[in-house]
Amino acid sequence: MHILISNTSDKPLYQQIKEQIKDAILREELTEGDLLPSIRSFANDLKVSVLTIRRVYEELEKEGFVVSQTGIGTFVSAGNAELLRDSRRRLVEQKMQDMIETAHSLGITKEELNEMMDILYEEE
């Protein structure tokens, strides 16, 4: 798992890390049962406080993305499949909203946008 932290971002460090872990889960780079790095080693790797990583793991657990087992570690959770599906849809919706805003600003009609989408989707 590759995490990039920006010191110039408006987002706090813990939020940057949390979002990238969630994205990795949603893209299935991290899958059910995968062990996340220990808090201490992850903090050392990213050169952040252990408190930052603890907060990330705690929030991910509250949201149902991971489960922590005392003395064993923190694992990607499969217990909330519907949450994962909904999160994936939201991710796509956000990207589509960006695309629609760009199309509007460039004067591209809905019909043209749909044609582009059909062509691009078929190429996959």
Number of C-alpha atoms within 10 A of each C-alpha: 9 8 13 10 17 10 9 7 9 8 12 13 18 19 15 17 21 20 14 16 23 20 16 16 20 19 11 10 12 19 15 15 13 14 17 17 15 16 20 14 12 16 17 13 11 15 10 15 15 17 13 18 24 17 15 21 25 17 16 20 17 11 13 17 23 25 21 17 8 7 6 9 13 21 21 22 22 16 13 12 13 10 14 18 12 12 15 16 13 12 14 12 12 12 12 12 12 12 13 16 13 12 15 13 9 9 10 13 12 12 9 12 15 11 12 12 12 11 11 10 9 8 7 5
